[in-house]
Amino acid sequence: MPFAELVAFVTERLSQAWADPVQMLALASAAVAGALVIVSAFVRTMIPLRWLAVGSNMGFIVYGVMHPSWLMVGLHAVLLPVNLFRAVQMVRLTRRVVASTTDPRQLAVWMRPYMRSRSYGAGRVIFESGQPADRLYFLASGEVELPEVGRRLQPGQMFGEIAFFAPDRRRSSSARCLQPSTVLSIDEATFRQLVYQNPDFGLEIVRLIAGRLSQDVQRLQAVAPPAHPADPGADHPVRGPAVPSPPAST
């Protein structure tokens, strides 16, 4: 079709649509839906992408009903609940992770759909010191000991996270079950996918880990022996260095 005939055809269709409010609404819906699809091509994170997809689905459904085009209606009627569910799911996960920063025990509950559950008997070793850190763990029930650091974990606590983010990705301690335990774990690929889909989720996880490290530092400082008092004969800006006394005889 020559360009001139194409312009005439489009102009005629627009004139007909302008005279018919229903067709005008259908074209406007299609235009908005198409614009949302174009904008989504430049979005890097998953939650905005899902919401743009929801908007475009609704626009194409309106266009398909009014034009009509039942194939388009059926296609986007199937995609709409999927995109809506995934968007709401990721938003809820972020909010729950934010809430879990004040109560880390809730984090495993909210992340459970993305984690694998495994039961261990008393005395079973979950991982050994020096092994590659390819999973992040939460203790759902039971009791786990980290022998090299002298730490015992209770249900709801996260462990194995330091090596999971460490440069060498090696376990600095082993983990052994003191009683029958249920452990949840998430692998690196799933964790990366969650962070890619929702960067806020990854940020809150980092904050949670930083809080745990801060607590460990405070605990070590509390049990550390007090520093030796300064030697009264130490250097002084006015007196100058003290003369060392001769060693005591034996």
C-alpha positions, 0 to 999 in steps of 0.5 A: 500500500502506497504511503499516501493511501495509508495516510488516507486510510488512517485519517478515515478511520480516525474520522470514523472513530472521532464520530463514534465515542465507543471507537474513540475510547477503544483507540485511546485504550489501545494507545495507552496500552501500547505506550505502557508496553514501550515504557516497560522496555526501558524498566530494569526492575521487576515490580514496575514492569509488572505494574506496567504489564497490568496497565497494558493488559487492562488497556488491551482488554478494553480495546478488545471488548469495544473494537471487538477482538475476542482473541485479544480479550482472551489473551490479556484476560489470562495475562492480567491475573498473572501479572497482578498476582506477581506484582502484589506478591513482590510488594508484600514480600518487601513489606514483610522483609522490612517488618522482619528487620525488627523481628528476624524470626518472621523473615523465614516465614515470609520467604518460605515459598522461595526456600527448600525445607529439609529435616536433619537428625540429631548429630547431623552436619549441615555443612562443614568448615571450608566448604563452598557457601552456596546456600543461605539457611534459616532454622525453622525448628530444633537447635543447631550449633556452630562449634568453631564460634561457640554459638547455638542457634534457636528457631527463627535464626539465620545462619551461614549468611556471612560466608554466603556474601564473603569474597572467598565464599568459604564456610568459616565454621561448621553447623551441626544439629544438636537435636532433630531440626528442620532447616530452610535454605535458599540457593544463590540463583533464587536469591539473585532472582528475588534481588533482581525482581525487587532491589528493595528486598536485597537492601533489607536483607543486607540491613538485616545481616548488618544488624546481626553482625553489629550484635555479634560485635557488641557480644564479643566486646561485652565478653572481651577482657578489659584493656590494661590501664595505661602505664603511669610512666607512659609518654606525656606531652608535658612530662616527656617519656618516663625513664624505665625502671630496672628489672626486678631481681629474680 
